[in-house]
């Protein structure tokens, strides 16, 4: 059985971007709970087999899930990123990429805190560490070089989200290359955080700038319930001005009634503008 893709694999000059909170495995759940990783992983397999994004930013990924993704995606895919705890364990925000299309030039990870070089550090009201993973790529088909950022911001502290957003914006503004920022920002697009990131002019919201929207404006946290088009869009793909958004969509597909996660993947087909 072949599942229909929302975007599917893209040929040059387009890149397929996906941001996806995969939802970490939770202990002590009934095996038929919609939140159970064992129950969901078949749906994740079918999602990734159909879509095969060129670049995939995951949030809440645990090592067992990263190993699973590595087995599901084509063998040309690799990833970067460490866990958010001081010893590199815990939840990851990895960036998966197709090495047949993209050459990894360098990557880095920082804590979103007042001491960004101290792994596992926290500041600004968040009780658990938050991180930013950064990777610089060269497109082997077009020659373009660009930076991809992936993050998962705090779900409780407004101060943490805003201060983290300012730290991320510093990274964006310091980059000498086009930037793609993906993540679960845990707040809607009418927020102070979203305004902070897009008002600089360095980033724009791919959903708003897409030439074509493939889906309704679904909330990106359906939490295993019927999707709503008036709910919050808390998962974003933001891009620099030299990147054109050809198509964008919020993927609410279930597989035999099973959701891949409590979040809906956000996807975009993009290309670099000429000149």
C-alpha positions in Angstrom: 0.0 0.0 0.0 1.3 3.4 -1.0 0.1 6.4 1.0 -0.7 9.7 -0.6 1.8 12.4 0.3 1.0 16.0 1.1 4.3 17.1 -0.5 6.4 14.0 -0.9 10.1 14.0 -2.2 11.1 17.2 -4.1 13.5 17.5 -6.9 15.9 20.4 -7.3 15.7 23.3 -7.1 13.0 22.7 -4.5 13.6 21.5 -0.9 11.0 19.9 1.2 11.0 21.1 4.8 9.1 19.5 7.7 8.9 20.4 11.3 7.4 17.7 13.5 7.0 17.3 17.3 7.1 13.5 17.3 5.9 13.3 21.0 8.3 11.5 23.3 7.4 8.0 24.5 5.5 8.3 27.8 5.6 5.5 30.4 2.8 3.6 32.0 0.3 4.1 29.1 -2.2 1.5 27.9 -0.7 0.0 24.8 -3.8 1.1 22.8 -3.6 4.7 24.1 -3.4 7.1 21.1 -0.4 8.6 22.9 1.6 5.3 23.2 4.7 5.2 21.0 4.2 1.5 20.2 0.7 2.4 18.9 1.9 5.4 16.9 5.1 4.2 15.3 3.5 2.5 12.4 1.7 5.8 11.5 5.1 7.6 11.8 6.6 5.1 9.5 3.9 5.6 6.9 4.1 9.4 7.2 7.9 9.5 6.7 7.8 6.9 3.9 5.3 9.0 2.0 6.8 12.4 2.6 10.6 12.0 2.7 11.4 15.6 3.5 14.8 16.9 2.4 15.1 18.5 5.9 13.3 17.3 9.0 13.3 19.2 12.2 12.1 17.0 15.1 11.1 18.0 18.6 10.8 15.8 21.7 12.7 13.0 20.0 14.2 10.4 22.3 17.1 8.1 21.1 14.7 5.2 20.5 12.7 7.4 18.2 15.7 8.7 16.4 16.9 5.1 15.8 13.4 4.3 14.4 13.5 7.3 12.1 16.9 6.3 10.9 15.5 2.9 10.0 12.5 4.4 8.2 14.1 7.1 6.1 16.3 6.3 3.1 19.8 5.2 4.0 21.2 8.5 2.6 19.7 10.4 5.6 21.8 11.5 8.5 21.1 13.7 11.5 22.8 16.2 14.0 21.9 17.2 17.5 22.4 16.0 21.1 20.0 15.6 24.0 19.2 18.7 26.0 20.6 17.5 29.4 24.1 18.4 30.5 25.4 14.9 29.5 23.7 15.0 26.1 20.9 12.7 27.0 17.2 13.4 27.2 15.0 15.0 24.5 16.6 15.9 21.2 15.8 18.6 18.6 17.6 16.8 15.8 17.9 17.9 12.2 17.6 15.0 9.8 18.8 15.7 6.2 19.3 13.8 2.9 23.0 13.7 2.4 22.6 12.8 -1.3 21.2 16.3 -1.7 22.8 18.3 1.1 26.4 18.5 2.3 26.7 19.2 6.0 29.4 21.9 6.4 29.1 22.4 10.2 26.7 22.2 13.1 26.4 23.5 16.6 24.0 23.3 19.6 23.5 25.8 22.3 21.4 26.1 25.4 18.7 28.7 25.3 19.8 30.3 28.6 22.0 33.1 29.9 24.9 30.6 29.6 24.4 29.2 26.1 27.7 27.3 26.0 26.8 25.4 29.2 24.9 22.2 28.2 21.8 21.6 30.3 21.7 25.2 31.7 18.4 26.9 32.3 17.4 30.6 32.8 14.5 32.9 32.4 11.8 30.8 34.2 12.0 27.5 32.3 12.5 24.6 34.7 13.8 22.2 32.0 16.6 22.9 29.5 15.7 24.3 26.1 18.1 24.1 23.1 18.8 25.4 19.6 20.4 23.2 17.0 22.1 24.9 14.1 23.4 23.3 10.9 25.0 24.8 7.8 24.4 23.0 4.5 25.4 23.3 0.9 22.8 22.2 -1.7 24.7 19.8 -3.9 22.3 20.4 -6.8 22.1 24.2 -6.8 25.2 25.2 -4.8 23.3 27.4 -2.4 24.6 27.5 1.2 22.2 28.1 4.1 21.6 27.7 7.8 18.9 25.6 9.4 17.8 26.1 13.0 15.6 23.8 15.0 14.1 24.4 18.5 11.4 23.6 21.0 10.5 26.4 23.3 9.1 26.3 26.8 5.5 25.4 27.3 5.0 27.3 30.5 7.2 30.4 30.8 6.3 33.4 28.6 9.6 35.1 29.7 11.6 32.0 28.6 9.9 32.0 25.2 10.6 35.6 24.6 14.2 35.6 25.9 14.8 32.4 23.9 13.3 34.1 20.8 15.7 37.0 21.3 18.6 34.6 21.5 17.5 32.8 18.4 17.1 36.1 16.6 20.7 37.1 17.5 21.8 33.9 15.7 19.7 34.6 12.7 21.0 38.2 12.4 24.6 37.1 12.8 24.3 34.5 10.0 25.8 35.5 6.7 23.7 33.0 4.9 19.9 32.5 4.3 18.2 31.0 7.4 15.4 28.5 7.9 14.0 28.3 11.5 11.8 25.4 12.4 10.3 24.3 15.7 7.5 23.9 18.2 7.2 27.4 19.7 4.4 26.5 22.2 2.5 29.7 21.4 0.2 31.0 18.6 1.1 33.3 15.8 -0.6 36.3 17.4 2.0 36.2 20.2 4.8 38.6 21.2 7.3 35.9 20.3 6.1 35.6 16.7 6.1 39.4 16.3 9.6 39.5 17.7 10.9 37.0 15.1 9.2 38.4 12.0 9.2 42.1 12.7 13.0 42.2 12.3 12.5 41.6 8.6 15.1 38.7 8.8 12.4 36.1 8.9 8.9 35.6 7.5 6.2 33.0 8.3 6.1 30.3 5.5 2.4 29.8 5.9 1.6 33.4 5.3 4.0 33.9 2.4 3.4 30.6 0.6 2.3 30.9 -3.1 -0.1 28.0 -2.5 -1.6 26.6 0.7 -2.3 22.9 0.4 -4.5 22.6 3.5 -6.8 24.7 5.7 -5.3 26.7 8.6 -5.4 23.8 11.0 -4.3 24.1 14.6 -1.0 22.2 14.9 -1.7 20.6 18.3 -4.9 18.5 17.7 -3.8 16.2 20.6 -5.3 13.1 18.9 -8.7 14.8 18.5 -10.5 16.0 15.4 -8.5 18.9 13.9 -9.8 22.4 14.1 -9.2 25.3 11.7 -9.6 27.9 14.5 -7.1 26.4 16.8 -3.6 27.6 17.6 -0.7 27.3 15.1 2.2 26.7 17.5 4.6 24.9 15.1 6.2 27.2 12.5 8.6 27.2 9.6 10.2 30.7 9.3 12.5 31.6 6.5 14.7 34.4 5.3 13.8 36.7 2.4 15.9 35.0 -0.2 13.8 31.8 0.2 10.6 31.5 -1.8 7.8 29.4 -0.3 6.1 27.5 -3.2 3.7 25.4 -1.2 2.9 25.0 2.5 0.6 22.7 4.4 -0.4 21.4 7.9 -0.6 17.6 7.7 -3.5 16.2 9.6 -3.5 12.8 7.9 -4.1 9.8 10.1 -3.3 6.2 9.2 -6.2 3.8 9.7 -7.4 6.2 12.3 -4.0 6.5 14.1 -2.3 9.9 14.6 1.5 9.9 14.2 1.7 12.4 17.1 -0.2 14.8 19.2 1.2 17.5 16.9 0.5 17.9 13.2 3.6 18.2 11.0 4.1 21.5 9.2 5.5 21.2 5.7 6.8 23.6 3.0 8.3 23.2 -0.4 10.8 26.0 -0.9 13.5 27.3 -3.3 16.1 30.0 -3.3 15.3 33.1 -5.2 17.7 33.9 -8.1 20.0 36.9 -7.9 
